[in-house]
Amino acid sequence: MREALLGYALVLPALLVFGTFIFYPFVRTAWLGLFEQPLFGGDSTWVGLDQYLDEWRSDDFRNSLFVTVKFAVFTVPVGISLGVLLAVVGHQRLRGIGVYRTIFSSTVATSIAVASVLFFTLFNQQLGVLTKLLNREGETPVLDDPRLAFIAVCGVTIWQNLGLSFIVISAGLQAVPDELLEAARVDGAGAFRRFFRVTMPLLSPTLLFAVVVGSILAFQAFAQVDLLTEGGPGDRTNVLTYAIKTTALGNPPDQGAAAAYAMALFAITLLLTVVQLRFLERRVTYER
């Protein structure tokens, strides 16, 4: 009994934090989705599941879902590929390589808000360095161009997440046994063959983790859209998280509809994670 009480006492603080900041807001959000709820008080109207069905069938929701999926498809594979490339470079035993490792991982210390403000300045029409490099002075600003705004937001996201990808994949590379690579070298395998036949299979658990975490981060992207494009131009960057904000604070504001969007985002993210773990884990090779 004493051990059980001690166990509950140790778990209780974590349960309180979880219940206060995660479980209660989740249940509250699901409950709000059953009402038409004005933002600043007023009478709420019970609509049941009709609001969920109506919002999920709406063109605005479908457009935001399409933009979110496209955003994840663009950012996750490119970000992980660049992370693998930089991790392989940083794994080399060369003099001064520690400096490059620090540079490659430095973006992990930069918040997405800071990264967005930084790139907003770089894309400035008068002073932006990237605007001059792209030779777009006097033309439509990059962040206002329907063709380039989405690519710009994706680029900011990839750059900001690159440090995390580099660190995670570098840790996976360090776990690859040197004796296996040496044995492959003795057998006559070249650098590319060793990488794709030995390193990549043993790196697959790390890559699975990076894909799942990267996908979740992509579906939760908000700050870069809010600070750079505000969902425009023409809803080209209106991801689901930003659609939740505009619905809750729109004209007229509707917390109930925003809650329905939020629950849809939760369900889609959960389903995507389960599918990735179910199907990608079959291709994972664990060291024996």
N, C-alpha and C positions, 0 to 999 in steps of 0.2 A: 504493500500500500504506500509506503514511504517513497519507494522508487517511482511508482506511478504518479504520485503527487508532485515529485520533483520534475518528472518528465512534462507534466501538464504546465507546471510553473515556467519551465524553460521555453515551451512552445507558445504560451499565452501572449507574450508581446508580439510575436510574429503574426499570430492569429488576429490580434486587435488591429494591427496595421493593415493586414490583408482585408479584413472585414470592413474597415472604415474607408479605405482608399481604393479598393478594387471590387469586392463583392457587393457592397451596398450601392455604389454608383452603377454597377452593371444591372442589378435588379431594378433600380430606380429608372434607368434608361429604358429597359424593356417595358416597365409599367407606363412610362410617359408615351410610348408608342401606341398605347391603346386610347389616347385622348387627343383631341384637338386642343392644344394648350398655348394660349398667348404667352409672349415672352415676359411681359411685366405684369403678371397677375391677371385677374379677370376670371370669368367663369370658364372652366374647361368642359369640353363636350365628349362624352363617351362614344367612341366609334368602333371599339373592339379591334378585330383583326382586319377590318376593311381598310384602315389607313395603311397598314403594312402592304396589303395587296395592291392598293392604288398607287402607292409611292414606288413600289418595286416594278410596277408595269409602266411607269411614266417614261416619257422620252428623255427627260432630264437625268433620271437615274441610269438609264441605259447608256446615255452618252458618257456620263461620269465613270461608269463601270468600264466602258470601252477604253477611255483615256487612261484609267488606272492600270488596266491589264497591259495596254501598249507601253505605258511607262515602265512597268516591271519587266516586260520582255526586252526593252531597250537597255535598261540600267543593270539588271542582275547579271546576265551573261557577259556583257562588256566589262563590268566592274570586277567580276571574278577572274576573267581572262587576264586583265591587266594586273590583278593581284598575284596571280600565278607567275606571270612574267617577271614582275619586280621581286617576288620572293625567290625565284630561281637566281636572279642576278645578285640579290643580297645574300644568298647562301654560299656564294663563292668565297674561297679563302684567299683573299687578296689584301694587300696592305691598304689601309684607309677605308675598308669596306664598311666599317662602323659608321662613318660619316654618312654614307649613302643610306644605310639602314635607318638612321635617324631622320633623314630627309623623307624617305619613302613612308615612314610611319607617322610623320608630323601632322598629317591632316586629321588623325584621330583625336588630337587635342583641340581641334577647331569645331565649334558648334555649327550646326546647319544654318543658324541665323547669321553668324559671323561670315560664313562662306557665302551666303546669299548676298549680304551687303557688299562683300568684296567683289563678287562678280557683277553686281548691279553697277558698281563704279567702273569696272572694266568694260562694261557694255554701254557706258554713257556715250551719248551721241557726240558730245563736244570733246570730252577728255579721255574717253575710254581707249585703252591700249588695244583691246581686242577689236573694237570697231575700226580702228585704223589698220590693223593687220588684215581684217576682212575686207578692207577698202569699201566701207559702207557709209562713209561720210557724205552727208547730204541726202541719203536715202532713208527709207523707213527704218526706224530703230529696230535692232535685232529682237528685242523683247516685245515689240508691237507687230512684228512680221508673222503672219499665220504659219509660214513655212519654217521659220527659224526659232520661234519662241519655245516650242516643245523640245527641240534639240538642245537649246540653251539650258533649259531646266534639267534635262537629263544629264547634260555635261556637268553641271554644278553638283548634282547628286552623286555621280560617279566619282568626281574628284574628292568630295567630302568623305565618302565611304571607302576610299582606296586605302587609307591608313589601316582601317580595321581589317579589310581583306588581306592586306600584306602581313599584318601581325598574325592573324589566324593561320594563314597558309604557311608562313615561315615556321610557326610552331609545328605544323604537320610535317614539314620537310625535315626538321631536326629529329623527328621520331623515326625517320626511315633508316634502317640499320645500314651502316657503311659496309659491312661485310657482304651484304647482298649485292650492292653496287660494285664492289671489288670483284666478286665472283662473276658477275656479268661481264665486267671488263676483261677478266682473264679468259672468259669464253669467247671473246672477240666481238662483243656487242659494242657498237659505237655510242656516241653521246645521246643521239636522238632515240636509238633503240632502248638504251638503258632508261631514259626518261619515260617513254611511253609504255615499256614493258615491266618496269620495276617500280619506278617512282610514282607514276600516276595511279596504279592500282592500290598501292599502300597509302596514297594521299586521298583516296576516295572517301573515307569517313570524314576527313576535314572538309572536303569539297561539299559533301552532303550537308554538313553543318552550315557552311558558308551560303549555300543555295537557300536553305530554309530561312536563315536569319536575314539574308539579303532580300528575299521575297516579302517577308513580314515588314521590313523597313520600307520597302518600296510601296506597299499598300498603305502604310501609315504616313507617307510623305505629306507634309503640309506647309512647313515654314518657307521652303524655297518657292512654292507656288504663291503663297500669300505675299511674300516680299518682292518677288520678281515680276509676276504677271497678273496676280489676282484672278487667276482662272482664265484669263483671256490669252490672246485675242480670239473672239468668237468661240469661247468655251473650249479652245484647243488644249488647254492645260488644266481644265476643271476636273481634278481628280476627286474621288469620293470624299476624302477628308475635308477638302475645301467646299464641296457641295453641302456637307453637313453644316459648316459655318454659315454659308450664304442662306441656307434654308432656315436655320435657327434665328438669324438676324436679318432676314430679308424683309420684303414689303409685300404682304404682311408677314411678320415673324411667326414661326410655327415650331415650337419646341417638339411637338408630337411627331411631325413629319421628319424633323432632324433626328429624333430618336429612332425612327424606323430606318432611316439611312444608316445610322450607327450600328444598329443590330444587323443589318444586311452586311456591313463591312466586317463585323465580327464573324458572322457565319461564313462568309466567303474566305476570310483569312484562315479560319479553323479548317475548312474543307480543303483549301489549298495545301496547308501544312500536312494534313493527314494523307492526302494523295501523294505528296512528295515523299513522305516517309515510307509509304507503302510500296511505291513503285521504284523510287531511286535507291532504296536500301538494298534491293535485290542485286544491284550492281556494285555494292560496296564490298571491298575486300579487306578483311581484318587479318592482321598478322597473327600467325600461329607459332 
